Structures are given as structure tokens and as C-alpha cells.
């Protein structure tokens, strides 16, 4: 599958296929209806039928409307639907998660509550930033210091490369206009990454609030995942645009971030990295078949469902 393979109207763009069963489809500026077992996508230029069995996740971008009948089909087919900004740079809401099993969510919760497992997950996250180094002997404080140095180095190198005066990361959440151009661009780019990370996390059935490096916020895990990709996307783009005295730098940053996330295959990497982080597996598949329902037992892990224990 090609990434954002632009078709003529209607505006249907395929997002990457992550393993055989996880296919993301992005739609914008169209109507979504139902035609028997297919999703009918319509706009003024024509109609495209998409078999519901071929799609795992639909991202609905700006200008889309969907009928109740289409949502029935989408729900029956087990398709996840997520309402997003243009090219996924905002997360607004989502329907059912992609998987009917709770494997990833349970692993996330188990890793959060166990101090030992929590630290292992944190080290896996830092290992993605330093793939050629052995971090097993380092403490959490040392890892934070190492990451801080890496980010400061990124800022310094990009400031020198693009000839931008750089002092420090300085922004006010509620007063965007008071920042300088490079900080405005950094803020706008970060929001784009947060939107895509939130959409992927919701699609996989994970909790955005159960973070590991970040804690105590409803989007803690979103920040954890997004931070993995800032050094190769947000930071260099922000300094490049600031060096050119770009007008309306926030809007231009969002546009360029959409292109950069496609170029760097960020969506596919987020899916794979979340599995690696939570399950410690290089290749994982999301089960989309009927789940096995079991009952919790305080003495054993689970007991069969549908059995009379009277």
C-alpha cells in the first residue's frame, strides 16, 4: 500500500498497512454511506466503494459526514473509527478500538503499576532514542540527564545550522503569541505529533492517560510516544522555518509536519514501537478475532466463562 496515495476526487488516501490485518484509511471532504457490505465514499467527482473487511481503522478528517447505516456496518465489521484533524494532526474522538482483545491495555496497566516493570518500559523508551548504547546499567536519573543532553544538543545544532538565535524552550500554554518564532513552530509541531499519537493509541485500545515517563495527565502516554519522534521531525523543521522568517509560522509548521510524518513513516513506527514498548516484542499482531471472555479469580489468573459455578 502506498502512503497517502492521492486519488482524484473523492479525496481518499490510504494510510500505511501495518502488518496484514491493520490497515489505516484516511478520508476527508466526502460523504460516507453504506452499500451492502461496502463503505461508499462520495463527493462531487464520483463514488468509491471500499470493502469493510479490508479496513481496520478509518480516520475521518475535515469535511466528512457519515450516515447511521454506514456506522452500523463499520461497527459490525469491527472497524475502529477516529475523528481527526487534517492528515491526523489533531485527535478529536474515537469509536471502538481496533482490537477486540485487551492484550495491549492489560500490558500497559500491568507495566504501570509494577515499579520493576515500569522501569523496564522506561528503559525501552530511552533505548529507542539511543539504539546503539547499552542503558541497562543506568538509573532513571541518569537516563533523564542523558535525554536532556540529547535534546539540548539537537536545539544547539539546529540553531547553528539555520543561523537562528536560540536561548531556551520558552512558551506559555495559554499565550502562544508571546513566544518567538522558533518556539511557536516547536509548539505547533508538537501538537501535530500529539494528535497522531493519540489517534494511534486509541486505535490500539491503549489508555492515553497511563504514561511511564510522563504521569498524572490525561495524555501522559500520548506525550511518551510523541517524544520519541520530535528530534527527527519537529525540531529541525521549527528551526528551518524560523530561519526563513516564515509568515504565519504555526500554519506552515502544521503543513510541513503532515508531510514529514508521512516521509518518516511515523504512523507505522508508532504502532510497532507501542508493541515493542508494552510487550517487548519486535513483531506483534493485534488480534481482531472474537475475544475469549474469562472470569477473574482471586487465586488463579482466570476461569472459564459460561460455566455454572453454583
C-alpha angles and dihedrals in degrees: 000000000000121000117251088344097190113223123189114266129341090065101238117159124178118221119209123293110238104202119328099294103041110076122165120205122190119202131183139169096014145096120252117210137156129260107181104288095350134085108238114212115195140180137147092285100052152292132287124189117211118191106235092219090065096058129074102172131022118196111200111208132186120317097023127134125184130197127229090244091054090051089052090057093044091051095045091049091053093241118158115227123200127183109219144164123258110318090352099295092133130043116211109160143327143209126216118341121255096251128062089203124075097218097122095040092049091048090049093051093044092050092048097053097043110076092205094049091041090059091048090055091049090052091050089054092051090044089062087059094046104032095164098051135081107235098169094104096048125102123230091255091052091049091052090050091049092050092047090053091049093053094045089051090051091053093047096047093048092046090054093044094053098032095241123152106240127187108158144309101289125167142135116223093217098037109052095161093062093068125090119252098268093049090048090052092047091052093048092048093048091054089055092054091046090054094052093043091051091051092050093046091051091047092054093049096246125139116254090205100056102085133166109200092023117044139172098041131098089239100040095125090045089058091045092056098039092052090064092071106034096095093060099038119019102034101050093042093050094054093043093054093043090054090057095052087238115201114234089009093184094061093043090049091053091050093049092045090057089055093044094051090054093045092050095043090234096163094055091044092051091055093048095042093051089055091047092048097047102031101025091230127131093211122029133164127211110234111233099173126101109299123241106240116211136171125244117245122191092219101040134031096254144335128213120280122228096038124121108236095182 
